[in-house]
Amino acid sequence: MSFKENPDLIKFLKELVDTNNEFALAHDDEFFSEFHDKQAPHLTILKCSDSRVQMDSFDKTPQNDVFVIRNIGNQLSTNEGSVDFGVQVLKTPFLLIIGHSGCGAVETALSGKKTKIPAIDKELKKISLKSDCSKEAVVENVQAQIDFALQKYQELVTSGKLTIIGGVYDFKDDFGFGPGRLVLTSINGEGDRKKIIQKYADKIKNLHFL
């Protein structure tokens, strides 16, 4: 195999290795020794693959802290085994399911159009929505995943071993809390804003809830 000169590849690889080198130099052996043999995250997070939705929006130090599952439309059913691993094998006490503003998977599902890429259409087919509005549909999709998770992990939730949280990462400020905010939609299926605010607002300063 012959390699042609590719300036874009060289630029990409340089950024990749330089960023990794900077990270490695900034973290000593002690940092890695805490998890080089075993992981012990406290959170399983299911979120969309969208490149605008990155972990540093929610966690400054995700290493050994967050077990991450990503797919188009933040769907549980298309990555059920991976979520099971986080919840049932790693036994994380929290499952956070996050949608986001301007979700292409939701918008495509709303349009009813096919991408003509079979594997993508197969995944999108699982998104069932009643809302006509994209903003509302994003929340509806998150709630559908929450409902699935509550049914699937009912025993863990009932016993207090697992808390399932729904949210929307709103980088477009669709919900009026400011761009880049994580806006919660439910906690263990409870979506009554008044109840959540009464219970948690005085304890959590920057809590945003629909």
N, C-alpha and C positions, 0 to 999 in steps of 0.2 A: 504494500500500500504506500502510495506516495502522498506527501503532505505539501499542499500548495501554501504559499505565504498568505496568511489570513490576518490582517491587522485587527479585525474585531475580536478574533480568538485570542490574540496576544494581549490585547487590552483587557479582555475578560479574565484571562488566567492571571494576569498581573494583579488585578484588583482582588481576585479570589485569594491568591497566596499571600498578598500583602496584608489583607484584612485578617486572615487566619494567623499570620505571623504576629501581628499586633496583639491579637487576642491571647495567643500562647505566651507571649512575653509578659503580658499584664497579669497572668495567673500562675502562681507558683505550684509546686508539687502538693502542698497542703490542700489547695483548692480542689485538685483532681482526686486526691486520696480519699476524700469523703464519699466518692461515688464510683471509683474505677472498678470495683468488684460487684456492686449491687446498686440498683436504683431504688429510691424511696420517695416518689413524688407525693404531694398532698392533694393534687388536683388533676383530674382528667378533663381536658377541654376538647370539645368538638366544635370546629369552626370551618368556615368556608376557605377554599384554596385561593381565593382572590388575593392578588399580590399586594393590595392596599391594606390587608388585614394581617398585621404582623404581631408577634408575641411581645415585643417591647412596648406595645400600647397597653399591655395589661400586667407585665411582670418584668422587672429590671434584671432579675437573675433566674431565668427559667431552668438552668441546668439542675437536674435532680429535683426539680420543684414541680414541673408540669409535664404530664404525659399528654402529647398532642396528637389529635386525629384531625385531618383536614380532607375535605372533599367538596365538590361543587354542590352548593346549596346546603352545607352543614347538615347532612342527613345521617341519621342513625342507622337506618336499614342497610345502606350501601357499605357501611364499615362496621357492622355489628360486632364482629369478632374483635376488632381493635378496641372498641369501647368496652367490651366485656373484659379484655385484658387489663385495662386501667381500673375498672370498677371491681371486678371479681378476683383478679389475680394480684394486682398491686394494692388493691383495697384502698384506693384513694377515698377520703371522706366527702369529697366534693366532685360533682359533675357539672361543668359549666357548658351550656350550649349557646353559641353566639352566632347570630345572623349579622348582616350589615346593610347599611344604606346602599342603594344602587346595585343590589345583587343581580348579576346577569343571569344566574340560574333561575331565580324567581321570575325575573322579567320574561325570560324565554318560555318558562312554564305558563305564564299568564297569556302570552301571545298565542300559544298552541302551535307554534311553528316548529319544524324539525330542523336540526342542524345538518342532517344527512351523514352524520358520523355515528354509526350504530351504537357504539359503547357510550357515547355522551347522551344520545337520545334514550338509551336504556336507563341511565341514572336519572335523567330529568323526568322520565315517565312516573317516577315514584313521588314527585312533588304534586300534591293535589290541593288546589286553592279555590276558595269561594270569593275572595276579595277581588275587586276590579282595580283598586289602587295599589301601585307598587309598594308604597310605604307601608300600607296596612298588610299587604301580602307577605312582606318580610317578617312582620310580627306573627302573622298567622302561621307561617312555615316554622318559625322557632317554636311556637306553642304546640304544633303538631309533633315535633321531635320530643318536646317535653312530655307530652301525653304518652308517647310511645315509651319513653324512658321510665316514666312513673309506673306504667303497667309492667314493664319488663323487670324493674328493680324494686317492686313494691315491698317485698320483705325487708330489704336493706333500708328503705326509706322509713318504713313503719317502726323498725327497731332503732332508728336514729343513727345508723352506721353510714348513711349516705344522704346528702342534701343535693337536690337537683335544682340548678339555677338557670333561668333563661335570660338572655340579654341581646341587645342590638348595639353593635359598634357603629356609631353614627358620625362618620367623617364628613357628611354633607349637611349636617345640622337640620335634618328633616324634622326632628322632634323638638327643636328649640332650646336645647340645653347647651348648645355650643358645639362646634365641630371637633371631632376626635373623642367625644364622650362615650363611655360605655353606659348604656341606659338599660336597667334591668326591667324584665317583663313579668317574671314570676319567681317565686321561691317555693319549691315542692308543690307546684301547681297553684299556689295562691297568687292571684293576679289583681287583687283589690288594692289599688294604690293607697287608699286611706289607711287600711290595716297595716300595710308594710311600712308606710311612713311613720305611723304612730309607734310601731314596735322598734324600728331601727334608726330613724332619723337623728335622734338625740345622741346615738352611740356612734354613728357613721357620718362624718361631716359632709363628705362629697357624694352622698348617695343620690342617684338619679333613677327614678322609677316612672314608668309610663302610667 
